[in-house]
Amino acid sequence: MATPSTFIFCSCQYGAQAILKQEILNHWPEFKFAFSRPGFVTFKVPEGFPLKSLPTLDLKSTFTRTSGICLGKVQAQDADELLKQAAELVSQSNLENIKHLHLWQRDTSVPGERQFEPGRKPHTDALANQLADLLQPSGVTDKLTVNKIARPDEKILDIILVEDNQWWIGWHQATTTPRCWPGGVYSIVLPEHIVSRAYLKMEEAIQWSRLPMKSGDLVAEIGSSPGGSCQALLKRRLNVLGIDPAQMHESLLEIPEFTHIRKKVADMKRSDFSEVKWLMSDSNVAPNYTLDSVEHIVTSPKANIRGMLLTLKMIKWELAADLPAYLDRIRSWGYQYIRTRQLAFNRQEICVAVMKSRGKRKAKR
Ligand SMILES: C[S@@+](CC[C@H](N)C(=O)[O-])C[C@H]1O[C@@H](n2cnc3c(N)ncnc32)[C@H](O)[C@@H]1O
């Protein structure tokens, strides 16, 4: 009997599937593009590929939020039937040592549009609980933990709501911080007093990068208005310099740990950054302009910047092809530890986390 083919799935931002496909096929030309929908892409793994390496394989992908090994899909018109079929498929799959169930929906819109934000939703949590109840008495699994952050290396059953009537089923191992999160998304609810959704990006960037910022450290953000990301930094008791010719929200101006420098970054002196330990950039300009500004600061003999979180705006998706050149440029400034990710709360942009020395990153949550 022929061995069944193996497929992997990758989730990404709604609309990023074409760039994700390109990125994966550049790194893994032997993989074959298969089924996809906005925010969800699958690939066929070639015969002869070392399947044992798949659960811990680093896809080297900026645009993949999370990924895993497909077990199959189920189709039906109502949720009860989908749950029943999903439980059957899981019971036939010989899964071992699965601790978690992550049941999530592919994104239905671009983050920040039509009031959509990625992350856990009450209806997916409710379905996940129903499925966990169905799986347990059948002895297929011990009671699975539902839609919680996994611990490093734990194994996770994924149920992905690709369409209302079509769910994909797979599993993965929590080999990286975002792979511990349901659907690769660090769920954040926007608190009421927050002045812009950039708060979400900064929260996620900090959770993902685990830069070892300590309370009292001085952080500068280029492109800080109106101030959501500064709020995420101030919450951590950091001292923050917000650099932006535009107005900050008035609530930030009352905070003693916050200073607004109402200028374009090019109008600042390099020595203004001599006490800055961490540099953030979120200007709405093309990546090369962002890198010009950052280069000017970090290459100053007086600068002592340990790490950075840079948002690179993909003003057009084609700029993703220039990513290796952007990273080479950052390395040339003496920063060797660089990771890239399209954060779930990013829009058409990516986040680059940069550290001068490996140091100790913050513990995983
Ligand atoms: C996406 S918004 C930043 C959002 C902000 N991080 C927040 O948390 O609300 C981009 C900002 O970049 C600023 N900007 C553009 N060019 C800049 C420059 N050369 N120097 C400083 N800020 C700049 C714009 O004024 C704009 O407020």
PDBQT file of the ligand as one rigid body, heavy atoms in Angstrom, charges set to zero:
ROOT
HETATM    1  C1  LIG A 401       2.348  54.397  12.488  1.00  0.00    +0.000 C 
HETATM    2  S1  LIG A 401       2.542  55.995  13.178  1.00  0.00    +0.000 S 
HETATM    3  C2  LIG A 401       3.257  55.593  14.726  1.00  0.00    +0.000 C 
HETATM    4  C3  LIG A 401       2.305  55.031  15.726  1.00  0.00    +0.000 C 
HETATM    5  C4  LIG A 401       2.895  55.066  17.103  1.00  0.00    +0.000 C 
HETATM    6  N1  LIG A 401       4.047  54.179  17.236  1.00  0.00    +0.000 N 
HETATM    7  C5  LIG A 401       1.908  54.775  18.193  1.00  0.00    +0.000 C 
HETATM    8  O1  LIG A 401       2.240  54.008  19.075  1.00  0.00    +0.000 OA
HETATM    9  O2  LIG A 401       0.811  55.334  18.193  1.00  0.00    +0.000 OA
HETATM   10  C6  LIG A 401       3.898  56.612  12.296  1.00  0.00    +0.000 C 
HETATM   11  C7  LIG A 401       4.458  57.913  12.837  1.00  0.00    +0.000 C 
HETATM   12  O3  LIG A 401       5.728  58.112  12.259  1.00  0.00    +0.000 OA
HETATM   13  C8  LIG A 401       5.965  59.500  12.299  1.00  0.00    +0.000 C 
HETATM   14  N2  LIG A 401       7.124  59.842  11.474  1.00  0.00    +0.000 N 
HETATM   15  C9  LIG A 401       7.236  59.798  10.122  1.00  0.00    +0.000 A 
HETATM   16  N3  LIG A 401       8.457  60.208   9.746  1.00  0.00    +0.000 NA
HETATM   17  C10 LIG A 401       9.135  60.510  10.890  1.00  0.00    +0.000 A 
HETATM   18  C11 LIG A 401      10.446  61.006  11.161  1.00  0.00    +0.000 A 
HETATM   19  N4  LIG A 401      11.300  61.269  10.157  1.00  0.00    +0.000 N 
HETATM   20  N5  LIG A 401      10.819  61.197  12.443  1.00  0.00    +0.000 NA
HETATM   21  C12 LIG A 401       9.966  60.922  13.455  1.00  0.00    +0.000 A 
HETATM   22  N6  LIG A 401       8.703  60.477  13.249  1.00  0.00    +0.000 NA
HETATM   23  C13 LIG A 401       8.297  60.263  11.990  1.00  0.00    +0.000 A 
HETATM   24  C14 LIG A 401       4.646  60.089  11.821  1.00  0.00    +0.000 C 
HETATM   25  O4  LIG A 401       4.498  61.428  12.231  1.00  0.00    +0.000 OA
HETATM   26  C15 LIG A 401       3.630  59.158  12.505  1.00  0.00    +0.000 C 
HETATM   27  O5  LIG A 401       3.118  59.726  13.694  1.00  0.00    +0.000 OA
ENDROOT
TORSDOF 0
